[in-house]
Amino acid sequence: MGLQCIFNITNQYNIDNIIAKIYYYKKFIFYLIIMRLNIYYSKTFLKLLLACIAVSYFLFFGKAVHLSFSDDSLFSFKKIVMGVEVELILRDSSESHARKASEAAFSEMTRLDAIMSNWRENSEISEVNRSQQGKWIPVSKELFEVISKGLDISKSTGGAFDITVGKLLNLWGFYTSSPKKPLKEETDNALKSVGYKLIELDPEKHSLFFKKPGIEIDLGGIAKGYILEKGFESLKGYGIKAGLINGSGDIYVWGEKPGDKLWNIAVEDPINREKPLTILSVTDTAIFTSGDYERRFIEEDGVFHHILDPKTGMPASDCRGVTVIGKSINEVNGVSSAVFILGHEKGISFMEKINGVEAVIFDTDGKVILTGGFKKKYPDAILSR
């Protein structure tokens, strides 16, 4: 993600465009370093940095740039939640108020992670998976909402995305630090316990019913989005009107940056991860990504990642990465994983049924495939290849 700063530019020169030019011309190594640092910079440091950029811009393009700071600032806070680093960049006039808001948001996200994490033996979802099956199981309101959302996506994708892959993920060892490829016989046996139609829900009682024994729910494809959204709602409750939430590459931005309306968010290229495919200038937007590079391991017969096809029990093999862009976290939550498993052809067809949501898909040959409305919606997005 590119540097998000606090300034205004006169003469209609946007500093992010200046930085983009610097990035693509590869003349200024210091910016490449800064792109890798997701930290909050003090105004003193920013002024010095921006002065350097202004001078560089003058020397390179022959134009002068005036920089000015607004009263609000951006404050960055980080914490490990859901096993990943979650960063909050909040616009506020008071650091102490921004910190208080971030602590409340992190607290809420941590609480929800304790409910939905398959990595925690004492989480509610783990207890549900261990429950005596053959009877209705009451669950919390939050867990019921996520399971219901997961089943909706499972149904809309014809089971390509399926929250009942828990036994498969356990078999592959993706809940541990030492994953391994299982035997075919083991995979075939685990597949007998996979199928979203094997779960019934009772919305009035917030209960679920497993139609056969051995079913295990995994919420890895959708829980993070739900938890990030609840963190955002907590921040809104504290009056934070603009900010960025970054949950290990799944990003939501809202409101206006100081001195500029839009946030510039890089779309990662899984083929060449040293350089983003493009940079989108957006606000009130969620950008979620699924890729084969996130969690994987190598054995003699190949490279294996954690996004499993519930039909075969093997890692989905038609995509390298999928980035989905929509106006809310709820819109895009689970969609990138679903498209990744569907593959680029079926994935594009699936995306056409979702209004207002676009996607960038990378197939296994590295080809970039865009949904039909992407270029119209983001006309200024320049692809690096």
N, C-alpha and C positions, 0 to 999 in steps of 0.2 A: 504494500500500500504506500502510495506516495506521501510526502510530507504535507501535513495539513497546517497551514500557518494563519497568522492573524494580521491582515493588512489589506489596504486598498491600493489600487493602481490607477493613476490618471492616464490620460491620452489613450484610453480604451485598451491598455495592455494588461492582461490578466497574468498574474505571476505564475499560475499553474501552467499556462501555455508557454511562458518563458522557460520554466523548468522542464517541460516536456521537450522543448527544442534542445535544451542543453543535454537532456537524457539521450535523445535520438542521435545527436551529433557526436555523442561520446567524447566531448572535449573536456568535461569537468568531472574528474574522478570523485571529488568530494560529494557530489550529489548521489552517485551510485552507493556510496557508503551510507549516506543519510537515509536512502530508501529502505535500508535494511534495519533501521533503528526505529521501533515503534515506541518513542518516549516523548514526554512533554518537554518542550524547550522553553526556558525562561525568556522573558521579553528582551533582556540584555543580549542573550545569545542570538535570539532571532534577529534583532536589529543588526548585529554584526554580520550574521549570515546573509541577511537580505541586502545589506550594503554591498557585500562581495558579489552577490548575484547581480545587483544593479550595475556595478562597475563592469562585471564580465559581459553583461548584456550590451552595455554601451560600447565596449571594445569590439565585441563580435558583430553587433548589428548597427552600431552607430546611432543609437537612440538612447535618450535619457529616461529614467524611470523614477517616479516619486513614490515613496513608501510611507504609509501612515498607519498607526495602530488604533483600533477601536477600544472602547472602554472594557468590553467583555474579553475574557481570555478562554483558551482551551486548556483543560486540565486532564491529564491522563492517569488512570488507575488500573492496576493489573492484579489478577489473582488466578490461581489454579482452581478451576471448576470443571467438573465432568472429565477430569484427567487431562484437560488442555488449558492453555493460557487464554483467559478471557480479558480483553482490554476494553475499557470504557474511556472515550475521549469526550468530555462534557464541556459545553459552553456555559459559562456562568461568570458573574461579576465577583463572586466570592469563592476562594479556594476551599475554605472550611465548609461552606454549604455544598459545594460540589463533592467534597470528600464524604460528607454525611450522606448525600444521595447515593454515592457509589457503594458505600458500606451497606446501605439498606438493600440495594439491588443485588449485590453479591450474596448477602444473607438469604434473600429469597431464592436466588438461583441455586445456592448450596442446599437449601431445604428441599427443593424439587429434585435435585440430583440424588439425594438420599432416598427418594421415592422410586426413581426410574432407572437407576444404574444397574445394569447386569453385572458390573464388576464388583458390586458390594453384596456380600452374602446376606446382610441384614436389611437390604432395601426391600421395599414393598413388592416390586416386580419379581425379585428373587423368591420371596415368600410365596407369591402367587404361583410361580412355576413349580414350587415344591409342594403346593397344597394338594390335599386329597381330591383327586379328580372324580367326576361323576356327580358333582353337586354344584349348586350356584355359589360363587365366591364373591362376597362384597368387597369393593375396592374404594379407595378415596376418589373424590370428585376429580382431582387433577389426573390421576392415573386413568380413570375412565375416559376422560376427554382425549388423552393421547392415544389410548387403544382404539377408541372410536375413530379418530382421525386416521390412524394406521390402517384400519379395516376399510375405510372409505377409499384410500389410495390403492389398497390391495385389489378392491373390487374394480376400480376404474382402469387398472392396468391389467386386468385379467389374471392377477396373481403373479405378474412379473416382479412386483414389489410385494413382499409378504412378511408380516411381522412375526410369523410362526417359525422363523428360521433359527431360533435360539439353540435347538439341539445340534443343528449343523455347525453353527459358530463354535459351540462347545467342543464338538468333535474335531474341528480344525485347530482348536487351541487359541482362538483369537481373543478369549477372555484372559489369557495368560501372557507371560513374556516369552514363551517358547512355542509358537505355533508350528504345526507340522501337517503335511499332507496325509489324510487318512487313506486307508485301503478302500477299494471300490465297494467291497462288501459292507463295510462300515457306513459308507455314504448312502448306499441303497437302503440300508436299514433305517438310518436317520430320516431319510426322505419320507418314510411312511408316517412320520409325525409332523409333516409340514403341510399346511393348507389353511388359508384364512377362513374358509367355509366351515372349519372345525370349531370355530368359536361363535357362541351366541351372546348377545348383550341384552341386558334389561336396563334401559335408560332411567326408568322410574326408581329402581332400587340401586343403581350404580353397581350392578353385579354382572359377572360373566360366567359362562358355562363352557367347559371343554367337552366336546362330544366323544373324545377317545383319550385314553391315557398316553402320557409321554410327550404331550405338546409343551413347547417352551416358547414364550414370547420374547422377542428381542426388539427393543425400542431405539436401537442405535441410529436408524435412519431418520427418525423424527423427533426424538426427545430433546436433542440439543436445540432445535428450532423453537420448540415450545418453551423451553427454559429461557432462552434468550429473549423471547417475546415477553415473558412475564417479568424479566429484568427490565425491559424497556418500559413496561407499564408502571413498574415501581419508580423509575426515574421520572416519568411523567407526573406521578403523584407528588414528587418533590419540586415540580415546576421547572424541570430541565427541558427547555424548549428546543434545544438543538444538540446534536451529539452523534457519536459513532459507537456502535457495539461491534467488536470483532471477536468471534469465538472460533479461533484457529482457522481463519479464512472464510468463515461464514459471517457476512457483514450486513449490518443494517445502519442506515444513516437517516437522520431526520432534521428538519429545520435548516437554518442558514448558518454557515460559518461566519465568524466575524470578518467583515469587509468583503465577503463574497457569498453568493447564494448557494453555490454548488460545492459538493465534495468530489474529489477526483479519486476514483477507485480503480486499481489495476486488476485486469482479468488475467489470471496466471495461464501461462502456456506450459502444459505438461511435457511437451517435447523439448522445449528450451526454457527451463525454469529460471535462467539468469536474466531473461528479458520478458516483460509482460506482452501478451498478445495485443492488448489495447488498453486504453484508460478511458473510463466512462465518467462523465461529469453529471452527477445525479444528486437528488435529495429525496427524502421520503421513499427510499428504495431499499429492497433487500436483495443481496447478491450471495447466493449459496452455491457451493462447489462440491462435486464428488470426483475423486480421481483414483487411479490404480497405484499412485505413488504415496498415498497417505499412510497405509499400514500394509506392509508386505514382507515376504521372506523369500529366500532363494534356496532351492534344492537342486539336485543334479538334473532333474527333468524339467526345470523351468522356474519362472518367477510367479508367485501366487499372492494375490491381494485379498482383502477382507470383504469385498462387495460380492456376495455369493448369489448365483442364480438359483432361486428356489425350485426351479424345474429340474436342474441337473445336479445340484449340490456342489458345483464347481464355481470358481470365480468367473464372473461375467467377462466375456472376451471380445466384445465388439467395439468398445470405447476405451480411450485413454483418460478422458476427462470430460466433465459436463459442468458448465456454469449456467445457472438459471437466474433471471432477473425479473423481479416483480415489485409491486408497490407496497407489499406487506410481507412480514415473515410468514404469516399463515398461508399466503398464496403460494410461496415457493417451498415451504417446508415439506421435505420428503420427495419433492419432484426431481431434484437432481439425481438422487439415488435411483428413482424409478426409471428415468430416461437412460441412465448408465446401464441398467440391467436390460432394458428393452432393446438397446442398440440404436444406432443413428437413424435408420430408416423408420422403424416402428416408433422410436422416440420422437421424431419430428411429427409423425401423424398424431401421436398423443398430445404433443404440445399445441397443435393447431386447435384442439378442443378447449384449451384453457385461455380465456380472454385476458389480455393485458400482460401476459407473461411471455418472455422471450428467452432464448437459450443459445449458448455457444457450445457446440459439440466437437470433440476431437476424436476421430476414428483411430483405429490401430495403426494406420499408415501415416498418421499425423495430419491428415486433411482436416481443414477447418470447415464446419458446416453450421450455417446460421439459420435460425427460424425465419419464416417469411417476413415478419414485421420488424426484425432487428434493425436493419439499415434505415428504415423509415423512422423508427423510434429514437435511434441514436445516430443521426446523420453525421455527426462530427467525430465519431469513433473511427480512428485510422488503425487498420490491422498491421502488425509488424511483419506479417508474411501472408 
